[in-house]
């Protein structure tokens, strides 16, 4: 998914629209609909999207246009994905802790 995104820190909304093949008003609408999208604002007030925002936008576009989700369904799916990714590091830490305790028992 990230292979098509140029390697630069910020993208202006017009460039994002061109890269995604959509209109700028659609991006502004998605920004209102999806709390995961939080482009920074330049001093001039222009939206500047980061690479993470671009990845989220690609996912939103895929959910809406390719997988047939509604806005509400895509919002829910993104929230589920955020929760799953937040739980993953905690599970990995728990597993690591258990392994370290096993090593301590072996050393005693």
Backbone torsions as a table, in degrees:
resi	resn	phi	psi	omega
1	UNK	NA	-36.6	-176.5
2	UNK	-84.5	-5.9	-177.7
3	UNK	-63.7	-28.3	-177.8
4	UNK	-88.5	-6.0	-176.8
5	UNK	-90.5	122.4	177.5
6	UNK	-58.5	150.7	-178.1
7	UNK	-87.2	87.3	176.4
8	UNK	-150.0	156.6	-172.9
9	UNK	-72.9	-35.4	-175.4
10	UNK	-135.6	150.7	178.1
11	UNK	-131.1	133.8	174.8
12	UNK	-77.6	157.6	-173.0
13	UNK	-59.6	-36.3	178.4
14	UNK	-64.7	-39.8	178.1
15	UNK	-67.6	-39.7	177.6
16	UNK	-61.8	-45.5	179.8
17	UNK	-59.9	-42.3	179.7
18	UNK	-65.3	-45.1	-179.3
19	UNK	-64.0	-36.0	-178.5
20	UNK	-88.0	-12.8	-177.7
21	UNK	70.9	39.9	179.8
22	UNK	-135.7	-178.9	-179.2
23	UNK	-98.3	155.7	-179.3
24	UNK	-64.6	-34.8	-179.6
25	UNK	-66.2	-28.9	176.5
26	UNK	-67.4	-41.6	179.2
27	UNK	-64.5	-40.5	177.8
28	UNK	-64.9	-38.0	177.5
29	UNK	-65.3	-45.3	178.6
30	UNK	-62.1	-35.1	177.9
31	UNK	-60.7	-37.8	177.5
32	UNK	-71.9	-32.9	-174.7
33	UNK	-83.7	-29.6	-172.9
34	UNK	-117.4	110.5	-178.8
35	UNK	-64.5	-16.5	178.5
36	UNK	-69.2	-20.9	179.7
37	UNK	-89.3	115.4	179.3
38	UNK	-139.2	73.2	179.0
39	UNK	-65.4	146.5	176.6
40	UNK	-78.0	160.7	178.9
41	UNK	-110.1	133.6	174.1
42	UNK	-73.2	168.3	177.7
43	UNK	-57.9	-28.6	179.1
44	UNK	-79.0	-7.2	-179.5
45	UNK	93.8	-4.8	-179.0
46	UNK	-74.0	141.9	177.6
47	UNK	-70.4	134.9	174.3
48	UNK	-124.1	116.7	-177.7
49	UNK	-93.4	135.2	176.0
50	UNK	-87.3	172.1	179.6
51	UNK	-60.4	-39.3	178.0
52	UNK	-62.1	-38.1	176.6
53	UNK	-64.0	-39.6	179.1
54	UNK	-62.5	-42.4	179.0
55	UNK	-63.6	-40.8	177.7
56	UNK	-64.4	-42.4	178.7
57	UNK	-62.9	-40.3	176.9
58	UNK	-62.6	-40.1	178.2
59	UNK	-66.2	-43.5	178.4
60	UNK	-60.6	-46.4	179.8
61	UNK	-60.4	-42.0	179.1
62	UNK	-63.7	-45.4	179.9
63	UNK	-61.3	-42.3	-175.9
64	UNK	-77.7	-46.0	-170.6
65	UNK	-93.6	-32.5	-176.9
66	UNK	-99.0	-38.7	-176.3
67	UNK	-96.2	-8.2	173.7
68	UNK	77.7	20.3	177.3
69	UNK	-70.7	152.2	168.7
70	UNK	-81.8	171.3	176.8
71	UNK	-57.6	-48.0	-179.4
72	UNK	-62.0	-42.0	179.3
73	UNK	-65.9	-40.9	178.2
74	UNK	-66.4	-39.9	177.4
75	UNK	-60.2	-44.2	179.6
76	UNK	-65.1	-42.6	-179.4
77	UNK	-64.2	-41.4	177.3
78	UNK	-63.6	-40.2	178.1
79	UNK	-63.3	-41.4	177.3
80	UNK	-62.6	-41.7	179.6
81	UNK	-65.5	-38.3	177.4
82	UNK	-63.6	-42.8	179.0
83	UNK	-64.3	-42.7	-179.8
84	UNK	-63.3	-41.4	-179.7
85	UNK	-71.8	-27.6	177.3
86	UNK	-72.9	-33.3	-179.5
87	UNK	-76.9	-28.2	-175.5
88	UNK	-58.8	-49.7	178.9
89	UNK	-61.5	-36.3	179.4
90	UNK	-64.7	-41.1	178.4
91	UNK	-65.1	-40.4	179.3
92	UNK	-65.8	-38.5	177.8
93	UNK	-65.4	-39.6	177.7
94	UNK	-61.9	-41.9	179.0
95	UNK	-65.3	-41.9	179.1
96	UNK	-63.5	-41.0	178.6
97	UNK	-61.4	-44.2	178.3
98	UNK	-61.2	-42.3	179.5
99	UNK	-64.4	-40.5	178.7
100	UNK	-65.7	-37.8	177.4
101	UNK	-65.5	-37.9	176.6
102	UNK	-62.5	-41.3	178.6
103	UNK	-64.3	-42.6	178.0
104	UNK	-60.4	-40.7	178.7
105	UNK	-64.4	-37.9	178.4
106	UNK	-66.4	-34.8	-179.2
107	UNK	-75.0	-23.7	-179.2
108	UNK	-74.5	NA	NA
